[in-house]
Amino acid sequence: MKKIIECVPNFSEGRDKEKIEKIVDAIKEGGKVSVLDVDPGEATNRTVVTFVGEPDDVVEAALRGMKKAAELIDMRQHHGAHPRMGATDVCPLIPVSGVTLEECAALARKLAQRAADELGIPTYCYEASAFRPERKNLAVCREGEYEGLPERMGKEEKGPDFGNRPFDEGVARTGCTAVGARDFLIAVNFNLNTTSTRRANAIAFDVREKGRPMREGGKVNGKPLKDEKGNTIMQPGTLKGTKAIGWFIDEYGIAQVSMNITDINQTPLHVAFDEVCRAAAERGIRVTGTEIVGLVPKRTLIDAGKHYLRKQQRSLGIPDDEIIRIAVKSMGLDELKPFVREEKIIEDMLTESGAPKLVDLTCKGFANETASESPAPGGGSISAYMGALAAALGTMVANLSSHKAGWDDRWEEFSDWAEKGRKLIDSLLALVDEDTAAFNRIMDVFAMPKSTPEEKALRAKALEDATLYATEVPLRTMKEAYATFDLVEAMAKDGNPNSVSDAGVGALAARAAVLGAQLNVKINAAGLKDTETAGRLTAEAAEIADNARRREAEILEIVNKTIEK
């Protein structure tokens, strides 16, 4: 899974379009991150920029944005309605795909230190990256705002985590920045079949974490109960990590429960939807659909789709597109307007750079590209693709078996196999392009200069590294393709007998994939100067190949016996 994080820096400039454009251009420099949104506010004199990319690229882009903001924004002249303490006021990192919150927190701390060391901008670490518990709260870090910095700078307890020094000319200009890590926040509205804001509010109070005030006698119109300190006693709602309120939307003519899910690990979107449905039903109201405001990570809809597939006792081992379609229909994400994935799912908004992938070609296009004068794709890529087809056939049998009439009590057994098959398909498809990339890496070495002894030495080292990589990739293909035997054997033995021939073809494809990839291991290993490594790799490949021949024969025996019954 590709690692993607989101960064949402808030810059203390919302009125000067030229300055805003220069900051955004600095973030975009190099083309390695995608800017998804730029939202300037004149009253707040603040601009929120949203961009995404791979972790290291995002950190570099954030530093470029912070540097440009420090050059263009003089905090001594800044005034606006929003709390602020720096030219770059806050800069949170948010996990989207393949990255944990803890990893984002570590990145945020490194970003904060680099901003202080390289740019001279003092930084506080907040939320998940905070060094002190009280500084998880942004308001604590920003106490007194910009105007309070002279009293805080240089103080051990009050000063920033990095770059703490007495208030000087540099701090006067840039202020301080709060760098943090937080989980993805989902803004969502649940549509109701009522026009009553009061009823919508009641549902919101039922579910939101804060809940509602407890009242004397448990009566709606009773006085709020207070504790010994005079604070209102609250009855918590059912959903952790959520804030919610009810309102009426003139545009749609309906009431909604408007919710921010601040912790999607504690309360995933589908859990919030189901709970709002339950609370609404208790008040005679129905949730008719859901409106996502802004963007969501792909995993949010994948998790939701799998949740509803489980409730239907359907296999989860289907393509992501189908899982997302189930999520959209289950939660009514297309009730008010069409659900356009490229406008709502972060990963779908990202454009791939570089050469087109082989796996994105049509079957005809892939065959024609293989037949062309270009030496790649070659046998290694074809072997990986045959392995993917073997896994696909096993997955198909698992899905058909999961939905077979009379086998309802076995749906989860086959669903588990189908999910394993999907993972094998994905890994083998990735190896289709990786094998070609490995070949191209060797070709690139031949273009390196070799005029001096130093250049020759560098070229020789690069060739050995590239050859080793080109040997290891098909060996990985062998291992992944061999793993498909477990799937196709289980389907041949226990799957829908009407599809047993498909399991048999899967075994044939798996063997071809393994033996084809072995040829690439052998031919590339022959080019290694490190004969010990070459011998170890070819021996491992030979063992896998022998086992593949045996497994194929065993599975075909099962298949033929089933067909002959």
C-alpha positions as CSV (number, residue, x, y, z in Angstrom):
1,M,0.0,0.0,0.0
2,K,1.3,3.4,-1.0
3,K,2.1,5.7,2.0
4,I,0.1,8.9,1.8
5,I,-0.3,11.7,4.4
6,E,-2.2,14.9,4.4
7,C,-0.9,18.3,5.5
8,V,-3.2,21.2,6.3
9,P,-1.1,24.3,7.2
10,N,-2.9,27.5,8.2
11,F,-1.1,30.7,7.0
12,S,-1.8,34.1,8.5
13,E,-2.6,35.8,5.2
14,G,-6.1,35.7,3.7
15,R,-6.3,39.0,1.8
16,D,-3.3,39.3,-0.5
17,K,-3.8,36.9,-3.4
18,E,-0.3,37.4,-4.7
19,K,1.3,36.3,-1.4
20,I,-1.1,33.3,-1.1
21,E,-0.2,32.2,-4.6
22,K,3.5,32.4,-3.9
23,I,3.1,30.3,-0.8
24,V,1.1,27.7,-2.6
25,D,3.6,27.7,-5.5
26,A,6.4,27.0,-3.0
27,I,4.4,24.0,-1.7
28,K,3.8,22.7,-5.3
29,E,7.5,23.1,-6.3
30,G,8.9,19.9,-7.7
31,G,5.4,18.4,-8.4
32,K,5.7,15.6,-5.8
33,V,2.7,16.7,-3.7
34,S,-0.9,17.4,-4.8
35,V,-2.6,20.5,-3.6
36,L,-6.3,19.6,-3.1
37,D,-7.7,22.9,-1.7
38,V,-6.8,26.5,-1.0
39,D,-9.3,28.3,1.2
40,P,-8.6,32.0,2.0
41,G,-10.7,33.9,4.5
42,E,-10.7,37.7,4.4
43,A,-12.3,38.3,7.9
44,T,-9.9,35.8,9.6
45,N,-7.0,37.0,7.4
46,R,-6.0,33.3,7.2
47,T,-5.6,30.7,4.4
48,V,-6.0,27.0,4.9
49,V,-4.1,24.9,2.3
50,T,-4.7,21.1,2.0
51,F,-2.1,19.0,0.2
52,V,-1.2,15.3,0.1
53,G,1.6,13.1,-0.9
54,E,4.2,10.6,0.3
55,P,5.5,11.4,3.8
56,D,9.0,12.7,2.9
57,D,7.6,14.8,0.1
58,V,5.0,16.3,2.3
59,V,7.5,17.3,4.9
60,E,9.7,19.0,2.3
61,A,6.7,20.8,0.8
62,A,5.6,21.9,4.3
63,L,9.1,23.4,5.0
64,R,9.0,25.2,1.6
65,G,5.6,26.7,2.5
66,M,6.7,27.7,6.0
67,K,9.9,29.3,4.6
68,K,7.9,31.3,2.0
69,A,5.3,32.4,4.5
70,A,8.1,33.6,6.8
71,E,9.5,35.7,4.0
72,L,6.2,37.2,2.9
73,I,4.2,37.7,6.2
74,D,5.3,40.1,8.9
75,M,3.3,39.2,12.0
76,R,3.8,42.7,13.4
77,Q,1.3,43.9,10.8
78,H,-1.1,41.0,11.1
79,H,-4.7,41.4,12.3
80,G,-7.6,39.0,11.9
81,A,-10.6,37.4,13.6
82,H,-9.0,34.0,14.1
83,P,-6.6,33.1,16.9
84,R,-3.0,33.0,15.6
85,M,0.6,33.2,16.8
86,G,2.7,32.8,13.6
87,A,3.0,33.4,9.9
88,T,2.5,29.6,9.6
89,D,0.1,29.3,12.6
90,V,-0.5,25.6,12.6
91,C,0.8,22.7,10.5
92,P,-0.8,19.3,11.2
93,L,0.1,16.0,9.5
94,I,-2.7,13.5,9.0
95,P,-2.4,9.8,8.1
96,V,-4.4,8.9,5.0
97,S,-3.1,5.6,3.6
98,G,-0.4,3.1,4.8
99,V,0.8,5.3,7.7
100,T,-0.1,5.3,11.4
101,L,-0.9,8.3,13.6
102,E,2.3,7.4,15.6
103,E,4.4,7.6,12.4
104,C,2.8,11.0,11.6
105,A,3.6,12.2,15.1
106,A,7.3,11.2,14.7
107,L,7.4,13.0,11.3
108,A,5.7,16.1,12.9
109,R,8.4,16.3,15.6
110,K,11.2,16.1,12.9
111,L,9.4,18.8,10.9
112,A,9.1,21.0,14.0
113,Q,12.8,20.6,14.7
114,R,13.9,21.3,11.1
115,A,11.7,24.4,11.0
116,A,13.5,25.7,14.1
117,D,17.0,24.7,13.0
118,E,16.8,25.4,9.3
119,L,14.3,28.3,9.1
120,G,14.7,29.9,12.5
121,I,11.0,29.5,13.3
122,P,10.2,28.5,16.9
123,T,7.8,25.6,17.1
124,Y,5.5,23.9,19.5
125,C,4.4,20.3,19.1
126,Y,0.7,19.6,19.7
127,E,-1.9,16.9,19.6
128,A,-0.4,13.4,18.9
129,S,3.2,14.9,18.6
130,A,3.1,16.8,21.9
131,F,6.0,16.2,24.3
132,R,3.8,17.3,27.3
133,P,0.3,16.1,28.0
134,E,-1.1,19.7,28.4
135,R,0.3,20.6,25.0
136,K,-2.0,18.1,23.2
137,N,-4.4,21.0,23.4
138,L,-3.6,23.6,20.7
139,A,-5.1,26.4,22.8
140,V,-2.4,25.7,25.5
141,C,0.3,26.1,22.9
142,R,-1.2,29.3,21.5
143,E,-2.0,30.9,24.8
144,G,-1.8,34.6,24.6
145,E,-1.5,34.3,20.8
146,Y,1.2,36.3,18.9
147,E,0.9,39.2,21.4
148,G,1.8,37.0,24.3
149,L,5.0,35.6,22.8
150,P,7.4,38.2,24.4
151,E,6.4,36.9,27.8
152,R,6.6,33.2,26.8
153,M,9.8,33.1,24.7
154,G,12.9,32.0,26.5
155,K,10.9,30.5,29.4
156,E,11.4,26.8,30.1
157,E,7.8,26.1,31.0
158,K,6.1,28.4,28.5
159,G,8.5,28.6,25.5
160,P,8.3,26.5,22.4
161,D,9.7,22.9,22.1
162,F,12.2,23.8,19.5
163,G,14.0,27.1,18.9
164,N,13.2,28.5,22.3
165,R,15.0,31.8,22.8
166,P,14.3,35.3,24.0
167,F,11.8,37.3,21.8
168,D,13.9,38.9,19.1
169,E,13.6,40.5,15.6
170,G,13.2,37.1,13.9
171,V,10.5,35.9,16.2
172,A,8.8,39.3,16.0
173,R,8.5,38.8,12.2
174,T,7.6,35.0,12.0
175,G,6.0,34.3,15.3
176,C,5.8,30.7,16.3
177,T,4.3,27.7,14.6
178,A,2.4,24.7,16.2
179,V,3.3,21.5,14.4
180,G,1.2,18.5,15.2
181,A,-0.3,15.1,14.1
182,R,-3.9,14.2,14.3
183,D,-6.2,11.6,12.8
184,F,-8.3,12.4,9.8
185,L,-11.4,14.4,10.6
186,I,-14.6,13.5,8.7
187,A,-17.3,16.1,8.3
188,V,-20.6,14.5,7.5
189,N,-24.3,15.3,7.5
190,F,-27.0,12.7,8.0
191,N,-30.2,13.4,6.1
192,L,-33.5,13.0,7.9
193,N,-37.1,12.5,6.7
194,T,-38.2,15.5,8.9
195,T,-38.1,19.2,8.8
196,S,-37.8,19.5,12.6
197,T,-34.5,21.0,13.8
198,R,-35.6,20.2,17.3
199,R,-35.9,16.5,16.5
200,A,-32.5,16.6,14.6
201,N,-30.9,18.2,17.6
202,A,-32.3,15.6,20.0
203,I,-30.8,12.9,17.8
204,A,-27.4,14.7,17.7
205,F,-27.4,15.0,21.5
206,D,-28.2,11.3,21.8
207,V,-25.1,10.3,19.9
208,R,-22.4,13.0,20.2
209,E,-19.7,12.3,22.8
210,K,-20.5,15.4,24.8
211,G,-24.1,14.4,25.1
212,R,-26.7,16.6,26.7
213,P,-27.2,18.4,30.1
214,M,-28.8,16.3,32.8
215,R,-31.9,17.9,34.2
216,E,-33.9,17.8,37.4
217,G,-36.3,15.0,37.5
218,G,-35.2,13.8,34.1
219,K,-37.6,16.3,32.6
220,V,-36.9,18.0,29.3
221,N,-37.8,21.4,30.8
222,G,-36.1,20.7,34.2
223,K,-33.3,22.8,35.4
224,P,-29.8,21.6,34.4
225,L,-28.0,19.8,37.2
226,K,-24.7,21.3,38.4
227,D,-21.8,19.7,40.2
228,E,-20.1,21.2,43.3
229,K,-18.1,23.6,41.2
230,G,-21.2,24.9,39.4
231,N,-20.5,23.1,36.1
232,T,-23.4,21.6,34.2
233,I,-23.5,17.8,34.5
234,M,-23.6,16.1,31.1
235,Q,-25.1,12.8,30.1
236,P,-22.6,11.5,27.5
237,G,-23.8,10.4,24.1
238,T,-23.0,7.0,22.5
239,L,-20.3,7.9,20.0
240,K,-16.8,8.6,21.1
241,G,-14.8,11.2,19.2
242,T,-17.8,13.0,17.7
243,K,-19.3,16.4,17.8
244,A,-22.8,16.9,16.4
245,I,-25.7,19.4,16.1
246,G,-29.1,19.4,14.3
247,W,-30.1,22.0,11.7
248,F,-32.4,22.6,8.8
249,I,-31.1,23.0,5.2
250,D,-33.2,25.3,3.0
251,E,-31.5,24.0,-0.1
252,Y,-32.7,20.5,0.4
253,G,-35.8,21.2,2.5
254,I,-34.8,18.7,5.2
255,A,-33.2,18.6,8.7
256,Q,-29.8,17.0,9.1
257,V,-27.6,15.8,11.9
258,S,-24.3,17.5,11.2
259,M,-21.4,15.7,12.7
260,N,-17.6,16.0,12.9
261,I,-15.9,12.6,13.5
262,T,-12.6,13.6,15.2
263,D,-11.5,10.0,15.9
264,I,-12.3,7.7,13.0
265,N,-10.5,4.8,14.7
266,Q,-12.9,4.9,17.7
267,T,-15.9,5.8,15.6
268,P,-15.7,4.8,11.9
269,L,-18.2,6.5,9.5
270,H,-20.3,3.4,9.2
271,V,-20.6,3.0,13.0
272,A,-21.8,6.7,13.2
273,F,-24.3,6.1,10.4
274,D,-25.8,3.0,12.1
275,E,-26.0,4.7,15.5
276,V,-27.7,7.8,14.1
277,C,-30.1,5.5,12.3
278,R,-30.9,3.8,15.6
279,A,-31.3,7.0,17.5
280,A,-33.5,8.4,14.8
281,A,-35.7,5.3,14.6
282,E,-36.4,5.6,18.4
283,R,-37.9,9.0,17.7
284,G,-39.9,7.8,14.7
285,I,-37.5,9.3,12.1
286,R,-35.5,7.7,9.3
287,V,-32.1,8.5,8.0
288,T,-32.5,8.8,4.2
289,G,-28.9,9.3,3.2
290,T,-25.5,10.8,4.0
291,E,-23.6,13.8,2.7
292,I,-19.8,13.8,3.1
293,V,-18.5,17.3,3.4
294,G,-15.0,17.5,2.0
295,L,-12.8,14.5,1.6
296,V,-12.3,11.0,3.1
297,P,-9.6,8.4,2.9
298,K,-10.3,5.4,0.8
299,R,-10.1,3.1,3.8
300,T,-13.2,4.8,5.3
301,L,-15.4,3.5,2.5
302,I,-13.6,0.2,2.2
303,D,-14.2,-0.5,5.9
304,A,-17.9,0.6,5.6
305,G,-18.5,-1.6,2.5
306,K,-17.0,-4.6,4.3
307,H,-19.2,-3.9,7.3
308,Y,-22.3,-4.0,5.2
309,L,-21.2,-7.0,3.3
310,R,-20.7,-8.9,6.6
311,K,-24.2,-8.0,7.6
312,Q,-25.4,-9.5,4.3
313,Q,-23.2,-12.5,4.8
314,R,-21.5,-11.8,1.5
315,S,-17.8,-12.3,0.6
316,L,-15.4,-9.5,1.3
317,G,-12.9,-10.7,-1.3
318,I,-14.3,-8.6,-4.1
319,P,-12.6,-5.7,-5.9
320,D,-12.4,-2.4,-4.1
321,D,-14.6,-0.7,-6.6
322,E,-17.5,-3.1,-5.7
323,I,-16.9,-2.7,-2.0
324,I,-17.1,1.1,-2.3
325,R,-20.3,0.8,-4.3
326,I,-21.8,-1.2,-1.5
327,A,-20.7,1.6,1.0
328,V,-22.2,4.3,-1.2
329,K,-25.6,2.5,-1.5
330,S,-25.7,1.4,2.1
331,M,-25.3,4.8,3.5
332,G,-27.1,6.7,0.8
333,L,-24.0,8.8,-0.2
334,D,-25.6,9.6,-3.5
335,E,-29.0,10.6,-2.2
336,L,-28.7,14.4,-2.7
337,K,-26.2,14.4,-5.6
338,P,-24.1,11.8,-7.5
339,F,-21.2,10.5,-5.5
340,V,-18.1,11.3,-7.6
341,R,-15.1,9.3,-6.2
342,E,-12.5,11.7,-7.8
343,E,-14.1,14.6,-5.8
344,K,-14.5,12.8,-2.5
345,I,-11.8,10.0,-2.0
346,I,-8.3,11.4,-1.5
347,E,-6.5,8.6,-3.2
348,D,-8.7,8.9,-6.3
349,M,-7.8,12.6,-6.6
350,L,-4.1,11.9,-6.9
351,T,-2.7,11.7,-10.4
352,E,0.0,9.2,-11.1
353,S,3.2,10.6,-12.6
354,G,5.7,8.8,-14.8
355,A,5.1,6.2,-17.5
356,P,1.8,4.4,-17.7
357,K,1.6,1.1,-15.8
358,L,1.4,-2.2,-17.7
359,V,-1.4,-3.4,-15.4
360,D,-3.5,-0.4,-16.6
361,L,-3.4,-1.6,-20.2
362,T,-6.3,-3.6,-21.7
363,C,-5.7,-7.3,-22.3
364,K,-5.2,-6.6,-26.0
365,G,-2.9,-3.6,-25.2
366,F,-0.8,-5.8,-22.8
367,A,-0.4,-8.5,-25.4
368,N,0.6,-6.0,-28.1
369,E,3.1,-4.3,-25.9
370,T,4.6,-7.6,-25.0
371,A,4.8,-8.5,-28.8
372,S,6.5,-5.2,-29.7
373,E,10.2,-4.6,-30.4
374,S,10.7,-3.4,-26.8
375,P,12.4,-6.1,-24.6
376,A,10.1,-5.2,-21.7
377,P,7.7,-6.4,-20.6
378,G,9.2,-9.9,-20.9
379,G,8.9,-13.2,-19.3
380,G,9.2,-11.9,-15.7
381,S,6.2,-9.6,-16.1
382,I,4.2,-12.3,-17.9
383,S,5.0,-14.8,-15.1
384,A,3.8,-12.3,-12.4
385,Y,0.6,-11.7,-14.5
386,M,0.0,-15.5,-14.8
387,G,0.4,-15.7,-11.0
388,A,-2.2,-12.9,-10.6
389,L,-4.6,-14.9,-12.9
390,A,-4.1,-18.0,-10.8
391,A,-5.0,-16.0,-7.7
392,A,-8.0,-14.5,-9.5
393,L,-9.4,-17.9,-10.5
394,G,-9.1,-19.2,-6.9
395,T,-10.7,-16.0,-5.6
396,M,-13.6,-16.3,-8.2
397,V,-14.3,-19.9,-6.9
398,A,-14.2,-18.6,-3.3
399,N,-16.7,-15.9,-4.1
400,L,-19.0,-18.2,-6.0
401,S,-18.9,-20.7,-3.1
402,S,-19.6,-18.0,-0.6
403,H,-22.8,-17.1,-2.3
404,K,-23.9,-20.7,-3.2
405,A,-27.4,-21.6,-2.3
406,G,-27.5,-23.9,0.7
407,W,-24.0,-23.0,1.8
408,D,-25.0,-19.8,3.8
409,D,-23.4,-21.2,7.0
410,R,-20.1,-21.3,5.2
411,W,-20.0,-17.8,3.7
412,E,-17.3,-16.5,6.1
413,E,-15.0,-19.5,5.4
414,F,-15.0,-18.7,1.7
415,S,-14.9,-15.0,2.3
416,D,-11.7,-15.4,4.2
417,W,-10.2,-17.3,1.3
418,A,-11.4,-14.6,-1.2
419,E,-9.7,-11.9,0.9
420,K,-6.5,-13.8,0.9
421,G,-6.8,-14.1,-2.9
422,R,-7.4,-10.4,-3.3
423,K,-4.1,-9.7,-1.5
424,L,-2.2,-12.1,-3.7
425,I,-3.8,-10.5,-6.8
426,D,-2.7,-7.1,-5.7
427,S,0.9,-8.1,-4.8
428,L,1.4,-10.1,-8.1
429,L,0.0,-7.3,-10.2
430,A,2.4,-4.9,-8.5
431,L,5.2,-7.3,-9.5
432,V,4.2,-7.1,-13.2
433,D,5.5,-3.5,-13.3
434,E,8.3,-4.0,-10.8
435,D,9.8,-6.7,-13.0
436,T,9.9,-4.4,-15.9
437,A,11.3,-1.6,-13.7
438,A,14.1,-4.0,-12.6
439,F,15.0,-4.6,-16.2
440,N,15.0,-0.9,-17.0
441,R,17.3,-0.3,-14.0
442,I,19.9,-2.5,-15.6
443,M,19.5,-0.7,-18.9
444,D,20.1,2.6,-17.1
445,V,23.4,1.4,-15.8
446,F,24.7,0.8,-19.3
447,A,24.2,4.5,-20.0
448,M,26.5,5.5,-17.1
449,P,29.9,7.0,-17.9
450,K,33.0,4.8,-17.7
451,S,35.8,7.1,-18.7
452,T,37.8,7.2,-15.4
453,P,38.6,4.5,-12.8
454,E,36.1,6.1,-10.4
455,E,33.3,6.1,-13.0
456,K,34.1,2.5,-13.8
457,A,33.9,1.5,-10.2
458,L,30.6,3.3,-9.6
459,R,29.2,1.7,-12.8
460,A,30.3,-1.8,-11.7
461,K,28.7,-1.3,-8.3
462,A,25.5,0.0,-9.8
463,L,25.4,-2.9,-12.2
464,E,25.9,-5.5,-9.4
465,D,23.1,-3.8,-7.3
466,A,20.7,-3.6,-10.3
467,T,21.4,-7.3,-11.2
468,L,20.8,-8.4,-7.6
469,Y,17.5,-6.5,-7.6
470,A,16.5,-8.0,-11.0
471,T,17.2,-11.5,-9.4
472,E,15.3,-10.8,-6.2
473,V,12.1,-9.5,-8.0
474,P,11.3,-12.8,-9.9
475,L,12.2,-14.7,-6.7
476,R,9.5,-12.7,-4.9
477,T,7.1,-13.5,-7.9
478,M,7.9,-17.2,-7.3
479,K,7.0,-17.0,-3.6
480,E,3.8,-15.0,-4.2
481,A,2.7,-17.3,-7.1
482,Y,3.5,-20.4,-5.0
483,A,1.2,-19.0,-2.3
484,T,-1.7,-19.3,-4.7
485,F,-1.5,-23.1,-4.5
486,D,-3.1,-23.0,-1.0
487,L,-6.0,-21.1,-2.3
488,V,-6.7,-23.1,-5.5
489,E,-6.2,-26.4,-3.6
490,A,-8.8,-25.4,-0.9
491,M,-11.2,-24.4,-3.7
492,A,-10.6,-27.7,-5.6
493,K,-11.3,-29.7,-2.4
494,D,-14.0,-27.7,-0.7
495,G,-15.3,-25.1,-3.2
496,N,-18.3,-25.1,-5.5
497,P,-17.8,-28.4,-7.5
498,N,-19.3,-26.7,-10.5
499,S,-16.2,-24.5,-10.6
500,V,-13.6,-27.1,-9.9
501,S,-12.2,-26.8,-13.4
502,D,-11.5,-23.1,-12.7
503,A,-9.4,-24.2,-9.7
504,G,-7.6,-26.6,-11.9
505,V,-6.7,-23.9,-14.4
506,G,-5.6,-21.8,-11.5
507,A,-3.1,-24.5,-10.5
508,L,-1.8,-24.7,-14.1
509,A,-1.3,-20.9,-14.1
510,A,0.4,-20.9,-10.8
511,R,2.9,-23.6,-11.9
512,A,3.6,-21.6,-15.1
513,A,4.1,-18.5,-13.1
514,V,6.6,-20.1,-10.7
515,L,8.6,-21.9,-13.4
516,G,8.6,-18.8,-15.6
517,A,9.9,-16.6,-12.8
518,Q,12.5,-19.2,-12.0
519,L,14.0,-18.8,-15.5
520,N,14.4,-15.1,-14.7
521,V,16.1,-15.8,-11.4
522,K,18.6,-18.1,-13.1
523,I,19.4,-15.8,-16.0
524,N,19.9,-12.8,-13.8
525,A,21.8,-14.6,-11.0
526,A,24.2,-15.7,-13.7
527,G,25.3,-12.1,-14.1
528,L,26.2,-11.6,-10.4
529,K,29.8,-11.3,-9.4
530,D,28.8,-12.5,-5.9
531,T,28.6,-16.2,-6.7
532,E,27.7,-17.1,-3.1
533,T,24.6,-14.9,-3.2
534,A,23.8,-16.2,-6.7
535,G,24.0,-19.8,-5.6
536,R,21.8,-19.1,-2.5
537,L,19.1,-17.4,-4.6
538,T,19.0,-20.1,-7.4
539,A,18.9,-22.9,-4.8
540,E,15.9,-21.3,-3.1
541,A,14.2,-20.8,-6.5
542,A,14.9,-24.5,-7.4
543,E,13.2,-25.7,-4.2
544,I,10.1,-23.6,-4.8
545,A,9.9,-24.8,-8.4
546,D,10.1,-28.5,-7.3
547,N,7.3,-27.9,-4.8
548,A,5.2,-26.1,-7.4
549,R,5.4,-29.1,-9.7
550,R,4.3,-31.4,-6.9
551,R,1.5,-29.1,-5.8
552,E,0.2,-28.8,-9.3
553,A,0.0,-32.5,-9.8
554,E,-1.8,-33.0,-6.5
555,I,-4.4,-30.4,-7.3
556,L,-5.0,-31.7,-10.8
557,E,-5.6,-35.2,-9.3
558,I,-8.3,-33.7,-7.0
559,V,-9.8,-31.7,-9.9
560,N,-10.0,-34.7,-12.3
561,K,-11.5,-37.0,-9.6
562,T,-14.2,-34.4,-8.9
563,I,-15.0,-34.0,-12.6
564,E,-15.2,-37.8,-13.2
565,K,-17.7,-38.3,-10.3
